[in-house]
């Protein structure tokens, strides 16, 4: 009977949610691999910068330092995207619990906002566009997404306009002050913003949501 219903009506809300959660976890693992590859490449470039500094090759050292800045920003976007994927996964877990009560999936502005941001990342665009279309049919999302993707040209323009201070800071740190320059008041600052970890309040809220979800699922 269940197979017949699936053929007639399609997957159940629970099956849809579990499928999306599987896709989200797969994309998180993909981002983890890409971040790891970026770190490996970054370490090699930093070593090359030190070698160029020893040779006094300032021009090429600056070019490589720009690559480090670009890589750092790309890594930050990936870490932010991974956190957004996890946020959607948590919201879907809440939806899964509520289906037992309401029988249907509910519209979620949180999922819509996170998806709207994620679809701009080239690595996730295809998956998120497909998933968002399915969520619209299921009633979770009510608006079309902005599918304008971030491009390397945008990153290059931003780098040209705003990143010279970061380039100089990286050169200064990697070459022990031989190349680059840095504001004395900022010595010791990290060359890029690190991914902010969750606050205690966010951790507590997530734990409460997990407990509520598990309670509903087991009832």
Secondary structure, DSSP 8 states (H G I E B T S, - for coil): -HHHHHHHH-S-HHHHHHHHHHHHHHHHHHHHHHHHHHHHHHHHHHHHHHHHHHHT-HHHHHHHHHHHHHHHHHHHHHHHHHHHHHHHHHHHHHHHHHHHHHSS----HHHHHHHHHHTTSHHHHHHHHHHHHHHHHHTS--S--------HHHHHHHHHHH-HHHHHHHHHHHTTTSSS---GGGTT--SS-------HHHHHHHHHHHHHHHHHHH-
